[in-house]
Amino acid sequence: MTSRERVLAALAHKTSDRVPVDFGGTFVSGIHVSVVAALRDYYGLEKRLVKVIDPGQMLGEVEEDLKQVLGVDTECVLRSTTRYGFPNRDWKPWRMPDGLEVLVPGGFNVTRGPAGEILMHPGGNIANPPSAVMPSDGFFFDNIERQPEIDEDALDPRDNLVDFQPLSEEELQFLEASARRARATGRAVIGSFGGTALGDVSHIPGPALVSPRGIRSVTEWYMSTRMRREYMHAVFDGQSAVGLANLQRIAKRFGDAIDVINLCGTDFGTQKSTFCSVDTFHELWAPYYKRIISWIHQNTAWRVFKHSCGAVAKLIPSLLDCGFDILNPVQCSAAGMDPRKLKDKYGREIVFWGGGVDTQSTLPFGTPDDVREQVKQRLEVFSPGGGFVFNTVHNVQAGTPVRNFVAMIEALR
């Protein structure tokens, strides 16, 4: 089977010649740049600096030679700009705090704070107040919340909508060219176009904005889901309208080059429970998900990918009701997320994308034998009958031993 056929079989809950594999197909199924560099060394691939394609999480580009070694079956199509508002181009060297030299976009211009922390600035302009920070010994950036003082009488949902705009003709051309190149590889193509993740806390603080207005504190945002329902509905309604209009233009232009759309990265789970009740999900999120996904299913062949970390088992029926086809990252260590129970209960209805090995404990801190054993167990549970794409539980983090990553690949084979 071709890579694309293999993934499409999994999406149709059919058995393929082997389990399809994703590394780097999305920003929630990637590999930290330091691990990508270490893997290139381990496998004896050409010596070159690794590109950081997501400066927030410092994810590394998985290039063609490494994809072949790992058996990757996916290709990604990403927006041309980073979460900080500067383009992913004009690559230049930059040295990580641990000394690793990588390639970053030309707009990646940082300064140092008083404790040696590394500060990121909106648009790559160091004259702008910083919007993200990496500790002096860190490996990725965290948003800096810049919540303006809230005047309840002056709150305007439009302030939380400035991040979501119609795609320009230039951006459409970029995305189409990327999608056509991805389709030509013979792998399954995943579109991550942005703009449709309702309430994703990585975007709430407005890291690309110089002076964010509205509700920009994560804490305040979650309180608003309870206290300011009318405001939240207005934001989600406006965001959905822009996002859906963008998807319509994408579908008309190059929809035949896309197999999966990564619609939403909003997390609904913690380690032990969910961020909201089922009733709240149905009242606040479901109407907008249904609006977008209904159009996708009626007008395209795309399968819809939903990312949510944590203990979300009780929300899976609601996600299915909204029309989601795929659940990622399948955090099996969270409460109620037992792999066998998930597969038995939902394995014929939803595709599990991830869950192959735990990235909080086993992969970074276990032995190679621990990794092999867990991978084999997860494959035995998730792979029968299709409906499974192998990936780790979220991104492979910095500091993951290469020997453990290699043990994972060997067990998978």
Number of C-alpha atoms within 10 A of each C-alpha: 10 13 20 20 17 23 30 20 21 24 24 18 20 17 17 18 10 15 22 28 26 24 26 25 25 20 22 24 22 25 25 24 32 24 20 24 23 14 20 20 14 12 13 10 13 10 9 12 19 22 26 23 23 22 20 22 21 24 29 26 22 26 13 12 12 18 17 11 13 20 16 22 27 26 29 25 25 21 18 17 18 21 19 24 20 20 18 21 16 11 16 14 14 17 11 17 15 11 8 13 18 21 21 25 23 15 23 26 18 17 13 14 14 6 8 12 17 22 23 30 26 25 23 20 17 16 10 14 16 25 25 22 22 20 17 16 12 14 20 21 18 16 20 18 17 19 17 13 9 13 9 8 6 8 14 16 19 15 14 24 19 14 16 16 13 15 18 10 9 10 14 18 15 15 22 19 14 19 23 16 15 20 22 11 16 15 20 27 27 26 27 21 21 18 23 26 22 23 21 16 19 16 19 20 25 29 29 23 20 19 14 21 22 23 26 23 18 18 10 13 19 16 12 15 18 13 12 13 14 13 18 22 18 16 19 22 18 17 25 22 16 18 22 19 16 20 22 17 14 20 18 11 14 16 19 15 21 25 22 23 23 26 24 22 22 18 21 19 21 16 16 14 17 19 16 14 13 14 10 13 17 17 13 18 17 17 16 22 23 16 16 21 20 14 13 20 14 9 13 15 14 23 24 21 24 22 21 21 24 23 25 26 22 15 18 17 16 16 22 15 13 20 22 25 21 26 23 24 25 29 30 23 20 18 17 18 21 15 20 15 13 19 21 11 11 16 21 14 18 24 25 29 29 29 27 30 29 25 20 15 11 20 28 20 16 16 15 20 14 16 27 22 17 18 26 16 15 19 20 11 17 26 23 16 15 25 29 33 26 26 28 28 24 27 21 26 22 19 12 20 19 18 15 21 19 18 21 24 17 12 17 20 11
